[in-house]
């Protein structure tokens, strides 16, 4: 440590704490001090010892690769206008012909158009202009719309900037936040899977909440959901979900095991989701009303959604270990060392990771089938492939591969099934 940082004033110590967005109790735990000792340092009652300064700089000098990815996972935008055609043209920058006229609708709207899973809801009755035009992106629609944005060479912040620009242009005498509302915004913070087993254990997290080792701020309602969930007529393990707050409030937080959820939905093993898709836990922040409006505004003005999401988690959770020390694993996850980034995931199919995983996990089984085929003079692999069917995404990839090679897809598929 250089001579320059062998000493530290109370002002410098407090400034570092403020930059970390810590309270005094968290800072004391970070430095492995009791609260009264730390307060004496910050108030200048006693000088800050050299070993405490060294400890602080050692913690702050740690580096982390990003282990938390943020994405927009649900978005509802409402304009107080009946001019849905202009919304499509100027905000979505799409054509009406891109949409399908739905025979059903939601939320009491008179009409609805869809693009994939994206919904455009609107009224024709001038008396219902207060409800206006509603654009709803479900989680899947967000991924689909990212492909649209990619083709338009726009990013999420540019799209949302166009939302504000449209609102400013058409709001007339109305206040901006009256004409325009973000009735729901979900930020998904995905904790990436770590092979060394260092991922946060949500079961232990729940136990520490119950034992008040983890302090949950600003909410009066916490619930834990664990058990079986019926999917396609059968019960599967949905594992643990921790709900913080209420969906009727401006902020609702849901922590759950994303690997279990995706394994259940896709009918694959949890290990497959961890190793191929790289997912472990999800920290989902559902925002409504003024809070959603504020976060979108900050994002358009240059803030990173991953940082915003982490700050919300830091505000709601003070996380300590069983011995009362600050949980540095949690602090690292939510950005003490900058381990996060905002991502987009345009919906497209890539089977390269699946192929690698199957080679590693199922290669032995395939070889065993080949050995049995030779011994019994039967082509077991071909028998299995003869009955196999590609799903729509896999078929699309297969057709593209055949097209690049300049061969007929149907003929290749027949050969693949026949030759095994």
Secondary structure, 3 states (H helix, E strand, C coil): CCHHHCCCCHHHHHHHHHHHCCCHHHHHHHCCCCHHHHHHHHCCCCCCCHHHHHHHHHHHCCCCCCCEEEEEEEEEEEECCCCHHHHHHHHHCCCHHHCEECCCCCCCCCEEEEECCEEEEECCCHHHCCCCEEEEECHHHHHHHHHHHHHHCCCHHHHHHHHHHHHHHHCCCCCHHHHEEEEEEEEEEEEECCCCCCCCCHHHHHHHHHCCCEEECCCCCEEEEEEEEEECCEEEEEEEEEEEECCCCCEEEEEECHHHHHHHHHCCCHHHHHHHHCEEEEEEEEECHHHHHHHHHHHHCCCCHHHHHHHHHHHHEEEECCCCCECHHHHHHCCCCCCEEECCCCCCCCCHHHHHHHHHHHHHHHHHHHHHHHHHCCCHHHHHHHHCCCCHHHHHHHHHHHHHHCCCHHHHHHHHHHHC
